[in-house]
């Protein structure tokens, strides 16, 4: 039986955190505290989404933890910094496995989204998954949530474009699009 609440499920790295060039690796998650850069300018949009009765949570794969490139303490601090800047994000669901662990929580599998739905009494049919990878979008599709692929310089040819409900130029655009749809507005500002 579906829940009754709307969830906004946000991938974190590439959506709320800027990706970095880490010693020749392009577009990867921060691995040190100085590398952490939180995307600015989301507060007002997150406030409006909260006012529209969305519960906002992060859903993030963190395979660098399993690979020993970062620590659990680093992730706790990283997520604390995010939730301090954007207290509208009330929880973070994380998979610290790699592809070879064959877990149910690693996106594109829907385990993280289902964990969030169970905790927050979610109705996926009125919820959104926002991400920048095919795995993010596929996880949303698997639970029948609406999805937005945020395009970036490193994913423009991403085949997730074919299955996403919508495409946005950046995180602000994705959030603005959800709000426009909530209000029944047309996309006059080309978000």
Secondary structure, 3 states (H helix, E strand, C coil): CCCCEEEEEECCECCCECCEEECCEEEECCCCHHHCCECCCCHHHHHHHHHCCEEEEEEEECHHHHCCCCCHHHHHHHHHHHHHHCCCEEEEEEECCCHHHCCCCCCCCCHHHHHHHHHHCECHHHCEEEECCHHHHHHHHHCCCEEEEECCCCCCCCHHHHCCCEEECCHHHHHHHHHHHHHCCCCCCCC
